Amino acid sequence: DGGITQSPKYLFRKEGQNVTLSCEQNLNHDAMYWYRQDPGQGLRLIYYSQIVNDFQKGDIAEGYSVSREKKESFPLTVTSAQKNPTAFYLCASSIRANDSPLHFGNGTRLTVT
Amino acid sequence: DQQVKQNSPSLSVQEGRISILNCDYTNSMFDYFLWYKKYPAEGPTFLISISSIKDKNEDGRFTVFLNKSAKHLSLHIVPSQPGDSAVYFCAASGSPYGANSKLTFGKGITLSVRP
């Protein structure tokens, strides 16, 4: 069964700590994305990658970092520089970067106290 | 500045009736529109899309209508079923055509279909 796996489902961290969210896909999709959802808000793009070893900042990249060393994997690190890290994080992929629906994982809810 | 607006946060409909979910946008450069459906504790799933060269796209019980002059699109679900109860996100994309990196999402509408 092809899909996107995000782990863990819930994550708790102390303020000041970096934390890495995992995202793996076995859909053979070229493009991958990280979104953030806050209560009552639409999804906002953090980073995206159209191809292995390449990634671009989205609308709210500050305080985040990513890597794309393998086609299947696109981990997101939430650094201590992110001022409001508590949120629901969604990873997505698409066959190609344009004109291609997003396939989403089930998300990771990060709580930083 | 919200470029994609879903002004009604919720909608309740009787099973078997039509559900109409509305979405307005302000950016005239948007040329590709999508609807995503999201159940609690799951990621959104793609529902239906429409290009700006069309004014209607249909897929089974789901039809999306686009009125470019009014910068308005709507999702019609006929007949509505209890399993349709979910949050529905409208999304729009500009140049390059359909670029996922340029997608702007609305805040979502919670649809409840009463048995």
Interface residues (C-beta under 8 A of the other chain):
Chain A: I4 Q6 A31 Y33 G40 Q41 G42 L43 R44 L45 Y48 Q50 Q56 G58 L90 A92 S94 A97 N98 D99 S100 P101 L102 H103 F104 G105 N106 G107
Chain B: V4 P9 Y32 L34 Y36 A41 E42 G43 P44 T45 F46 S49 F89 A91 P96 Y97 G98 A99 N100 S101 L103 T104 F105 G106 K107 G108
